[in-house]
Amino acid sequence: MKNNIILYSFLTILLGATCDVWAQPAEVRIPSNINRSAINNFAPFVSGDGRTMIFLNDYSEDKKLILSYSRAKIVGAWDDPVDFPIAVNIADLNFQGGYGLSHDGNTLYTTMNRSGGVGGFDIWYSTWDGKEWSRPVNEGMPVNSQLHDGAPSITPDGQIMYFMRCQRMSTTSAEGCQIMVTKRGARGMWDEPEALPEMINTGNAQMPKILSDSRTLIFAAELPGGKGGLDLYQTRKTLDGWTDPVPMTFLNSEHDDLYVSIPARGLYAYIHRRGERTFEVAGVLIPEAQRPDKVIDIRGTIVDKNTKEPIPAFFRVHDVPLRDRFWYSNPNPDGTFFAVLPEGTVYDLAIEPSDASYMYYSKLYPLEELRFSLAENLEVELEKVAAGKEYFSSGVGFKPEGGSISEHSVYELRRMARMIRSNQDKQFEIRVHLLDYRENEVPRQPDMTMVVFDTLYIEQPDTFELVYPSKDSLEVADSAETVSDANSLDLHDSPMIVEPDTVFIKREPLMEIHPTFHNDHTLEEAGALRTSLVQVGIPEEIISIKGTRNTPVPFESISDQEAYEKKEEQSHYPARKVVYIRVY
């Protein structure tokens, strides 16, 4: 499995990179193969992944606006534009600017007034098969109605559509419009659309754009706070509903402002504006307060490790704290998949092959807060569960104090149990490995709750001591006679000589007990995993456990150690742990 970044390594990447947040230019320059000197470009739309751009231009014999697209293999390097096929490119039938793209750029949505529709202008879609665009297909009811429906915008997962429904519409203007929303039902069909709240749907609300975070909506309307005509506004979806619309002052002008596109990176808004000679596409830096929530844009492939061929699988992402499914799809026939994860929670991502004899892939994404949006590529290579193989499990987490499983592990435990249950003819060893082993004479970190006691014996040297006799046993003899009653002597008045005895003393070693605090809970944690599996019916006898840890790197000097200990006292970070499953 490539690009298998464990949980806390991933966090290091998030905290370490800074190139996307500092010193951003006020504008993004669009290359000259797009902004050509003699051609006017209008109404750009950039797909969420930032790899496809569509726009109108007047590069035609009759100067009617035609729709073109360009692909970008790397950021900012756009291919020469290509016109959409004639089935899509009928200027007299299309509502200008009423188009959009799916997040991956492979589905084009348009607003057309052509035969075979439901009402007047309808929503149509075309798909890209890697070589060409399909003929437009009508979205059908209940999205399309007897009125005019158009300008669709789809959330990255394809499950929610925002669009406008208007009383009147021509190829260049629309009146009496409201913004509608619809969700896909259980069978993949669109539910009956509903109008957004009145605070949004006043002032001829048009051209909705739901951004890649699935929470930020941009639209055009005649509302207070604008600069004249139709202006661009922003609202955000919260648990309590939609926030009051805020004008996008940095884009609005005294003219009608309807067209804007913001890909997942969320730093630049793409618009058209008057250049030196013609109208051009431009990227304008978005003020911090009006940027969408940050996201991780994930792309990947899933193949058999040996054959390198795609394998059928289920792709799921869950919002762990809410215990709710956030993303659900099957990889494409070529094994590709994608997901967009907004900040604000913890996600569990999993790929489970349809064939239960294969090992699964999983990964935890702790995205409570991101400093900037990211893109990640996953190359997932799976193989069948076999004796002698060891597999990495990244969906398991442990509580910071150590010894018990985090509640974030609920989905990984289900997958692990399912895999073992399908292979009960084998033996499994669960090994928890600690990467950041730390020990000290004092518990400097909250997870240093494990203690080892060392008994230290300090040898004491044997000695000789002088011992004086006590007064009670003292015998004094003068030159003439022996005095039997020593207590009757006045020792102060009678001078005498007292000889001490020399005694040999053998000293026993001193015993000292020294505690060493450390953070190695791996055996406890492996045992907790086994207990959880046994509780859901896995036979205990087929699971063994093991705990291992890295050897700490010795410090080169006392000053290095003192600096490290000082840093530890000031901040705490959870120790990184890796779970392996070995098959026998």
C-alpha positions as CSV (number, residue, x, y, z in Angstrom):
1,M,0.0,0.0,0.0
2,K,1.5,3.3,-1.1
3,N,1.2,6.7,0.6
4,N,0.0,4.9,3.8
5,I,0.5,7.8,6.1
6,I,-0.3,7.1,9.7
7,L,-2.5,9.3,11.8
8,Y,0.1,11.6,13.5
9,S,2.5,11.7,10.6
10,F,-0.5,13.1,8.7
11,L,-0.9,15.8,11.4
12,T,2.7,16.7,11.1
13,I,2.2,17.4,7.4
14,L,-0.8,19.6,8.3
15,L,1.1,21.6,10.9
16,G,4.4,21.8,9.0
17,A,3.6,23.1,5.6
18,T,3.2,26.9,5.2
19,C,3.6,27.6,1.5
20,D,-0.1,27.9,0.9
21,V,-0.8,30.4,3.6
22,W,1.9,33.0,3.5
23,A,2.6,35.7,0.9
24,Q,-0.3,34.9,-1.4
25,P,-0.4,37.2,-4.4
26,A,-3.5,39.4,-4.8
27,E,-4.3,37.9,-8.2
28,V,-3.6,34.7,-10.1
29,R,-2.3,35.1,-13.6
30,I,-4.2,33.0,-16.2
31,P,-1.8,32.0,-19.0
32,S,-2.0,33.6,-22.4
33,N,-3.3,30.4,-24.2
34,I,-6.6,31.1,-22.2
35,N,-6.5,34.9,-22.1
36,R,-5.8,35.5,-25.8
37,S,-5.4,39.2,-26.8
38,A,-8.1,39.3,-29.5
39,I,-10.8,37.1,-27.7
40,N,-13.2,38.0,-25.0
41,N,-13.7,35.4,-22.2
42,F,-16.6,35.4,-19.8
43,A,-18.1,33.5,-16.8
44,P,-15.4,31.1,-15.9
45,F,-16.2,28.0,-13.8
46,V,-13.4,25.9,-12.3
47,S,-14.2,22.4,-11.0
48,G,-13.8,21.8,-7.3
49,D,-10.6,19.8,-7.8
50,G,-9.1,22.7,-9.8
51,R,-8.3,20.6,-12.9
52,T,-11.0,21.7,-15.3
53,M,-12.1,25.2,-16.4
54,I,-15.0,26.1,-18.6
55,F,-15.8,29.5,-19.9
56,L,-17.6,31.4,-22.6
57,N,-15.7,33.2,-25.4
58,D,-16.5,35.0,-28.7
59,Y,-14.0,33.1,-30.8
60,S,-16.5,32.2,-33.5
61,E,-17.4,33.4,-37.0
62,D,-20.6,35.1,-36.0
63,K,-19.2,36.3,-32.6
64,K,-21.8,34.4,-30.7
65,L,-20.6,33.1,-27.4
66,I,-19.5,29.5,-27.4
67,L,-18.5,27.3,-24.5
68,S,-15.0,25.9,-24.2
69,Y,-13.0,23.9,-21.7
70,S,-9.4,23.5,-20.6
71,R,-7.7,20.8,-18.5
72,A,-4.8,21.4,-16.1
73,K,-2.3,18.6,-15.4
74,I,-0.6,20.7,-12.8
75,V,-1.8,23.7,-10.9
76,G,-1.8,26.9,-13.1
77,A,-0.7,25.1,-16.3
78,W,-3.8,25.0,-18.5
79,D,-4.0,23.2,-21.8
80,D,-5.2,25.0,-24.9
81,P,-9.0,25.4,-24.7
82,V,-11.2,23.1,-26.7
83,D,-14.8,23.8,-27.8
84,F,-17.6,21.7,-26.4
85,P,-19.4,19.6,-29.1
86,I,-22.2,21.2,-31.1
87,A,-24.9,19.3,-29.1
88,V,-23.9,21.4,-26.1
89,N,-22.8,24.5,-27.9
90,I,-26.0,26.1,-29.2
91,A,-25.8,29.7,-28.2
92,D,-29.4,30.4,-29.1
93,L,-30.6,27.7,-26.8
94,N,-28.3,28.1,-23.7
95,F,-28.8,30.4,-20.8
96,Q,-25.5,32.3,-20.6
97,G,-23.4,31.3,-17.6
98,G,-26.0,28.8,-16.4
99,Y,-23.6,25.9,-16.4
100,G,-21.4,24.1,-13.9
101,L,-19.2,21.1,-13.3
102,S,-19.1,18.2,-10.9
103,H,-16.2,18.3,-8.4
104,D,-14.0,16.0,-10.6
105,G,-14.9,17.9,-13.8
106,N,-16.3,14.8,-15.5
107,T,-20.0,15.9,-15.6
108,L,-21.1,19.2,-17.2
109,Y,-24.5,20.7,-16.2
110,T,-26.1,23.2,-18.5
111,T,-29.3,25.3,-18.7
112,M,-30.9,24.8,-22.1
113,N,-34.2,25.5,-23.9
114,R,-34.3,22.6,-26.3
115,S,-36.9,20.0,-27.4
116,G,-37.4,17.0,-25.2
117,G,-37.5,19.1,-22.0
118,V,-40.0,19.4,-19.2
119,G,-40.8,23.1,-19.2
120,G,-39.0,26.1,-20.7
121,F,-35.3,26.2,-19.8
122,D,-34.3,23.0,-18.1
123,I,-31.3,21.5,-16.5
124,W,-29.3,19.0,-18.7
125,Y,-26.1,17.1,-18.1
126,S,-23.3,15.6,-20.2
127,T,-20.6,13.2,-19.1
128,W,-16.9,12.9,-20.1
129,D,-15.7,9.3,-20.8
130,G,-12.0,10.3,-21.1
131,K,-12.2,11.0,-24.8
132,E,-15.4,12.9,-25.5
133,W,-18.5,14.5,-24.0
134,S,-21.9,12.7,-24.3
135,R,-25.0,14.2,-25.7
136,P,-27.0,16.2,-23.2
137,V,-29.5,14.3,-21.0
138,N,-32.5,16.1,-19.4
139,E,-32.4,15.9,-15.6
140,G,-36.1,15.3,-15.6
141,M,-38.7,15.9,-12.9
142,P,-38.9,16.9,-10.1
143,V,-35.8,19.0,-10.6
144,N,-37.2,20.4,-13.9
145,S,-40.7,21.9,-13.8
146,Q,-43.1,23.8,-16.0
147,L,-41.3,26.9,-15.1
148,H,-37.6,27.7,-16.0
149,D,-35.0,25.8,-14.1
150,G,-31.2,26.2,-14.4
151,A,-27.8,27.1,-13.1
152,P,-27.3,23.9,-11.1
153,S,-24.6,23.5,-8.5
154,I,-23.8,20.1,-7.0
155,T,-22.1,19.2,-3.7
156,P,-18.8,17.2,-4.2
157,D,-20.5,13.9,-3.2
158,G,-23.2,14.4,-5.8
159,Q,-26.0,14.1,-3.3
160,I,-27.3,17.7,-3.0
161,M,-28.2,20.1,-5.9
162,Y,-28.9,23.8,-5.7
163,F,-30.4,25.5,-8.7
164,M,-32.6,28.5,-9.6
165,R,-36.3,28.3,-10.6
166,C,-37.5,31.4,-12.4
167,Q,-40.8,32.8,-13.7
168,R,-39.2,34.2,-16.8
169,M,-35.9,33.5,-18.6
170,S,-34.2,34.2,-21.9
171,T,-30.7,33.4,-23.1
172,T,-29.3,36.5,-21.3
173,S,-31.5,37.3,-18.3
174,A,-33.9,35.8,-15.7
175,E,-36.6,37.3,-13.5
176,G,-38.7,36.2,-10.6
177,C,-36.1,33.6,-9.5
178,Q,-35.7,31.6,-6.3
179,I,-32.9,29.2,-5.2
180,M,-34.1,25.7,-4.7
181,V,-32.4,22.6,-3.1
182,T,-33.0,18.9,-3.6
183,K,-31.3,15.8,-2.3
184,R,-30.9,12.3,-3.7
185,G,-33.3,9.8,-2.2
186,A,-32.7,6.1,-1.3
187,R,-32.8,5.0,-4.9
188,G,-30.6,7.7,-6.2
189,M,-33.5,9.8,-7.5
190,W,-33.9,13.5,-6.7
191,D,-36.4,14.4,-4.0
192,E,-39.0,17.2,-4.4
193,P,-37.1,20.5,-4.4
194,E,-37.6,23.0,-1.7
195,A,-37.0,26.8,-1.7
196,L,-34.2,28.2,0.6
197,P,-35.3,30.6,3.4
198,E,-36.8,34.0,2.5
199,M,-33.7,35.9,3.7
200,I,-31.9,34.3,0.7
201,N,-34.8,34.1,-1.7
202,T,-35.6,37.8,-2.1
203,G,-34.4,40.2,-4.7
204,N,-34.5,37.8,-7.7
205,A,-31.9,35.3,-6.3
206,Q,-29.9,33.6,-9.0
207,M,-26.8,31.6,-10.0
208,P,-26.2,29.5,-6.8
209,K,-22.7,28.1,-6.2
210,I,-22.3,25.6,-3.4
211,L,-18.6,25.4,-2.6
212,S,-16.4,22.3,-1.9
213,D,-17.0,22.4,1.8
214,S,-20.7,21.7,1.1
215,R,-21.6,24.6,3.5
216,T,-20.7,27.8,1.8
217,L,-23.2,29.1,-0.8
218,I,-22.6,32.0,-3.1
219,F,-25.5,33.5,-5.1
220,A,-26.5,36.7,-7.0
221,A,-29.4,38.9,-5.9
222,E,-30.7,42.4,-5.3
223,L,-30.2,42.7,-1.6
224,P,-29.2,45.4,0.9
225,G,-25.5,46.1,1.0
226,G,-24.8,45.7,-2.7
227,K,-23.3,48.2,-5.1
228,G,-26.0,48.2,-7.8
229,G,-27.9,45.7,-9.9
230,L,-27.4,42.1,-9.1
231,D,-24.5,41.6,-6.6
232,L,-22.8,38.5,-5.2
233,Y,-23.6,37.4,-1.6
234,Q,-22.4,34.6,0.6
235,T,-24.3,32.5,3.2
236,R,-23.2,29.5,5.3
237,K,-25.2,26.4,6.3
238,T,-25.0,25.7,10.0
239,L,-26.8,23.3,12.4
240,D,-29.3,26.1,13.0
241,G,-29.9,26.9,9.3
242,W,-28.5,29.4,6.9
243,T,-26.6,32.6,8.1
244,D,-27.7,36.0,6.9
245,P,-26.3,36.8,3.5
246,V,-23.1,38.9,3.4
247,P,-22.1,40.9,0.3
248,M,-18.9,39.9,-1.4
249,T,-17.8,43.5,-1.6
250,F,-14.3,42.7,-3.0
251,L,-16.0,41.4,-6.2
252,N,-19.2,43.5,-6.5
253,S,-19.4,46.5,-8.8
254,E,-22.1,49.0,-10.0
255,H,-22.9,46.6,-12.8
256,D,-24.7,43.2,-12.6
257,D,-22.3,40.7,-10.9
258,L,-23.4,37.1,-11.3
259,Y,-20.4,34.9,-12.2
260,V,-17.9,33.5,-9.8
261,S,-16.3,30.2,-9.2
262,I,-14.2,29.0,-6.2
263,P,-12.4,25.6,-6.3
264,A,-11.6,23.5,-3.2
265,R,-8.4,25.3,-2.3
266,G,-10.7,28.3,-1.4
267,L,-8.0,31.0,-1.8
268,Y,-9.1,32.6,-5.1
269,A,-12.4,33.5,-6.8
270,Y,-12.4,33.2,-10.5
271,I,-14.2,35.9,-12.4
272,H,-14.1,37.7,-15.7
273,R,-13.2,41.4,-15.9
274,R,-12.1,44.0,-18.4
275,G,-8.4,43.7,-19.3
276,E,-6.2,46.0,-21.4
277,R,-8.0,45.0,-24.6
278,T,-10.6,42.4,-23.9
279,F,-12.5,40.7,-21.1
280,E,-10.2,38.2,-19.4
281,V,-10.4,35.4,-16.8
282,A,-8.8,36.4,-13.5
283,G,-8.3,34.8,-10.0
284,V,-8.8,37.3,-7.1
285,L,-7.6,36.5,-3.6
286,I,-10.5,36.0,-1.2
287,P,-10.4,37.9,2.1
288,E,-9.9,35.5,5.0
289,A,-13.3,36.1,6.5
290,Q,-15.1,35.0,3.3
291,R,-13.1,32.0,2.4
292,P,-14.9,28.7,2.6
293,D,-14.1,26.1,5.2
294,K,-10.9,24.3,4.5
295,V,-11.0,20.8,3.0
296,I,-8.8,17.8,2.1
297,D,-9.4,16.8,-1.5
298,I,-8.6,13.1,-1.8
299,R,-8.0,11.3,-5.1
300,G,-7.0,7.7,-5.3
301,T,-6.9,4.3,-7.1
302,I,-7.6,0.8,-5.9
303,V,-6.0,-2.2,-7.6
304,D,-4.9,-5.7,-6.9
305,K,-1.4,-5.6,-5.5
306,N,-0.2,-8.5,-7.8
307,T,-2.1,-7.9,-11.0
308,K,-2.3,-4.1,-10.7
309,E,-5.9,-4.4,-12.1
310,P,-8.9,-2.6,-10.5
311,I,-11.0,-4.7,-8.1
312,P,-14.6,-4.1,-7.2
313,A,-15.0,-2.4,-3.8
314,F,-17.1,-0.2,-1.6
315,F,-15.8,3.3,-0.7
316,R,-17.1,4.8,2.5
317,V,-16.3,7.8,4.7
318,H,-18.0,8.2,8.1
319,D,-18.2,11.2,10.4
320,V,-17.0,9.4,13.5
321,P,-18.4,11.7,16.4
322,L,-21.8,11.8,14.7
323,R,-21.7,8.1,13.8
324,D,-23.1,9.1,10.4
325,R,-22.2,8.2,6.9
326,F,-20.6,11.2,5.2
327,W,-19.6,9.7,1.8
328,Y,-20.6,6.5,0.0
329,S,-19.8,5.4,-3.5
330,N,-18.2,2.7,-5.6
331,P,-14.8,3.3,-7.3
332,N,-15.1,3.9,-11.0
333,P,-14.4,0.9,-13.4
334,D,-10.8,2.0,-13.7
335,G,-10.4,1.9,-9.9
336,T,-10.3,5.6,-9.3
337,F,-12.2,7.4,-6.5
338,F,-12.3,10.7,-4.7
339,A,-13.7,12.4,-1.7
340,V,-13.7,15.9,-0.2
341,L,-13.6,16.1,3.6
342,P,-14.3,19.5,5.2
343,E,-12.7,20.5,8.5
344,G,-14.6,20.3,11.7
345,T,-14.7,16.6,12.7
346,V,-13.0,13.3,12.6
347,Y,-13.4,11.0,9.5
348,D,-13.0,7.3,9.0
349,L,-12.2,6.4,5.4
350,A,-12.4,2.8,4.3
351,I,-12.1,0.8,1.1
352,E,-13.6,-2.7,1.5
353,P,-13.3,-5.1,-1.5
354,S,-16.5,-6.9,-2.6
355,D,-14.4,-10.2,-2.3
356,A,-14.1,-10.8,1.5
357,S,-10.9,-12.8,1.0
358,Y,-9.1,-9.5,0.4
359,M,-7.7,-7.3,3.1
360,Y,-9.3,-3.8,3.5
361,Y,-7.8,-0.3,3.6
362,S,-8.6,2.3,6.2
363,K,-7.4,5.6,7.5
364,L,-8.5,8.1,10.2
365,Y,-8.6,11.8,9.4
366,P,-8.7,14.0,12.5
367,L,-9.8,17.3,10.9
368,E,-11.2,19.2,13.8
369,E,-9.2,22.2,12.4
370,L,-7.1,22.8,9.4
371,R,-4.7,25.6,8.7
372,F,-5.2,25.4,5.0
373,S,-6.8,23.2,2.3
374,L,-4.9,20.1,1.1
375,A,-4.9,17.6,-1.7
376,E,-3.9,14.0,-1.2
377,N,-3.3,11.1,-3.6
378,L,-3.9,7.5,-2.4
379,E,-2.6,4.5,-4.3
380,V,-4.2,1.6,-2.6
381,E,-2.9,-1.9,-3.5
382,L,-4.8,-4.7,-1.8
383,E,-4.0,-8.4,-1.6
384,K,-5.8,-11.5,-0.3
385,V,-5.5,-12.4,3.3
386,A,-2.8,-15.1,3.5
387,A,-0.6,-16.8,6.1
388,G,2.8,-15.1,6.5
389,K,1.4,-11.6,5.7
390,E,1.4,-8.6,7.9
391,Y,-1.1,-5.8,7.4
392,F,-1.2,-2.2,8.6
393,S,-4.3,-0.9,10.4
394,S,-4.5,2.8,10.6
395,G,-8.2,3.1,11.6
396,V,-7.5,2.3,15.3
397,G,-6.8,5.0,17.8
398,F,-6.1,5.0,21.5
399,K,-6.9,7.3,24.3
400,P,-4.1,9.8,25.2
401,E,-3.6,8.4,28.7
402,G,-3.0,5.0,27.1
403,G,-4.3,1.5,27.7
404,S,-7.8,1.8,26.1
405,I,-9.2,2.2,22.7
406,S,-10.5,5.5,21.4
407,E,-14.1,5.8,20.4
408,H,-12.9,6.8,17.0
409,S,-12.0,3.1,16.4
410,V,-15.6,1.9,16.2
411,Y,-15.6,1.4,12.4
412,E,-12.2,-0.1,12.2
413,L,-13.1,-2.7,14.8
414,R,-16.1,-3.7,12.7
415,R,-13.9,-4.1,9.6
416,M,-11.3,-6.1,11.6
417,A,-13.9,-8.4,13.0
418,R,-15.5,-8.9,9.6
419,M,-12.1,-9.8,8.0
420,I,-11.2,-12.3,10.8
421,R,-14.6,-13.8,10.8
422,S,-14.2,-14.6,7.1
423,N,-10.8,-16.2,7.7
424,Q,-11.3,-18.2,10.9
425,D,-9.2,-21.1,9.6
426,K,-6.1,-18.8,10.3
427,Q,-4.4,-17.5,13.4
428,F,-4.0,-13.7,13.9
429,E,-1.5,-11.7,15.9
430,I,-2.4,-8.2,16.9
431,R,0.7,-6.1,17.5
432,V,0.6,-2.5,18.8
433,H,3.9,-0.7,18.1
434,L,4.8,2.5,19.9
435,L,6.9,5.0,17.9
436,D,7.4,7.7,20.5
437,Y,8.6,5.8,23.5
438,R,9.4,8.2,26.4
439,E,10.6,7.6,29.9
440,N,11.7,9.7,32.8
441,E,12.2,9.7,36.6
442,V,9.1,12.0,36.8
443,P,5.9,11.7,34.8
444,R,6.4,14.7,32.5
445,Q,3.6,13.7,30.2
446,P,0.0,12.6,31.0
447,D,0.5,9.3,29.2
448,M,3.5,8.4,31.4
449,T,1.3,6.3,33.7
450,M,3.3,3.0,33.5
451,V,6.0,2.6,36.1
452,V,9.0,0.3,36.4
453,F,10.7,0.0,39.8
454,D,14.5,-0.6,39.9
455,T,16.1,-1.7,43.2
456,L,19.5,-0.2,43.7
457,Y,21.9,-1.7,46.3
458,I,24.7,0.6,47.4
459,E,27.6,-1.3,49.0
460,Q,28.8,0.1,52.3
461,P,32.5,-0.4,53.3
462,D,33.2,-2.6,56.4
463,T,34.7,-0.4,59.3
464,F,36.4,-0.6,62.7
465,E,35.0,1.5,65.5
466,L,36.2,2.4,69.1
467,V,33.6,1.5,71.7
468,Y,34.0,3.0,75.2
469,P,32.7,1.1,78.2
470,S,29.7,2.4,80.0
471,K,29.9,4.0,83.5
472,D,28.0,1.1,85.0
473,S,30.6,-1.4,83.9
474,L,33.6,0.7,84.6
475,E,36.1,-0.8,86.9
476,V,38.8,1.4,88.4
477,A,41.8,0.2,90.2
478,D,44.3,2.4,92.0
479,S,47.9,1.4,92.8
480,A,47.0,-0.1,96.1
481,E,43.6,-1.9,95.7
482,T,40.6,-2.7,93.5
483,V,37.6,-0.6,94.0
484,S,34.5,-2.7,93.7
485,D,32.0,0.1,93.8
486,A,32.8,2.2,90.8
487,N,29.7,4.3,91.3
488,S,31.2,5.6,94.6
489,L,34.1,7.1,92.8
490,D,34.2,10.8,92.0
491,L,35.4,10.6,88.4
492,H,35.9,14.4,88.3
493,D,38.2,14.4,91.3
494,S,40.0,11.1,90.7
495,P,42.1,11.1,87.5
496,M,42.1,7.8,85.6
497,I,42.8,6.3,82.2
498,V,40.0,4.5,80.3
499,E,41.0,2.3,77.3
500,P,38.3,1.8,74.6
501,D,37.7,-1.5,72.8
502,T,38.2,-1.8,69.0
503,V,35.1,-3.4,67.3
504,F,34.9,-4.7,63.7
505,I,31.5,-3.8,62.1
506,K,30.3,-5.3,58.8
507,R,27.8,-2.9,57.1
508,E,24.9,-4.1,55.0
509,P,24.3,-2.6,51.5
510,L,21.8,0.3,51.4
511,M,18.7,-0.4,49.3
512,E,17.1,2.3,47.2
513,I,14.0,2.0,45.0
514,H,13.9,4.2,41.9
515,P,10.7,4.5,39.8
516,T,10.9,5.1,36.0
517,F,7.8,6.4,34.4
518,H,7.1,5.6,30.7
519,N,4.3,5.6,28.1
520,D,4.5,2.1,26.8
521,H,0.9,0.8,27.0
522,T,1.2,-1.3,23.9
523,L,0.5,-4.7,25.5
524,E,-2.5,-3.3,27.3
525,E,-3.8,-1.8,24.1
526,A,-3.4,-4.9,22.1
527,G,-5.3,-6.8,24.8
528,A,-8.1,-4.2,24.6
529,L,-8.3,-4.8,20.9
530,R,-8.6,-8.6,21.4
531,T,-11.2,-8.1,24.1
532,S,-13.3,-6.0,21.8
533,L,-13.1,-8.6,19.0
534,V,-14.0,-11.4,21.4
535,Q,-17.1,-9.5,22.5
536,V,-18.5,-9.5,19.0
537,G,-18.0,-13.3,18.6
538,I,-14.4,-13.8,17.4
539,P,-12.9,-16.9,19.0
540,E,-10.3,-15.8,21.5
541,E,-8.0,-18.8,20.8
542,I,-7.3,-17.6,17.2
543,I,-6.0,-14.2,18.4
544,S,-2.6,-13.5,20.1
545,I,-1.3,-10.1,21.1
546,K,2.0,-8.4,21.3
547,G,3.4,-5.0,22.2
548,T,6.6,-3.4,20.8
549,R,8.3,-0.1,20.9
550,N,11.0,2.0,19.3
551,T,14.3,2.4,21.1
552,P,14.8,6.0,22.2
553,V,17.6,7.8,20.3
554,P,20.2,8.8,22.8
555,F,21.0,12.5,23.3
556,E,24.4,13.7,22.1
557,S,24.8,16.0,25.1
558,I,23.3,17.0,28.4
559,S,22.1,20.3,26.9
560,D,20.1,18.4,24.2
561,Q,18.4,16.4,26.9
562,E,17.6,19.4,29.0
563,A,16.2,21.2,26.0
564,Y,14.0,18.2,25.2
565,E,12.7,17.9,28.7
566,K,11.9,21.6,28.9
567,K,10.0,21.3,25.7
568,E,8.1,18.3,27.0
569,E,7.1,20.2,30.1
570,Q,5.6,23.0,28.0
571,S,3.5,20.9,25.6
572,H,2.1,17.5,25.2
573,Y,1.4,15.5,22.1
574,P,0.0,12.0,21.9
575,A,2.5,9.2,21.2
576,R,2.2,7.7,17.8
577,K,1.1,4.1,17.7
578,V,0.8,1.7,14.8
579,V,-1.4,-1.4,14.7
580,Y,-0.3,-4.5,12.7
581,I,-2.3,-7.7,12.0
582,R,-0.1,-10.7,11.2
583,V,-1.6,-13.8,9.8
584,Y,-0.4,-17.4,10.5
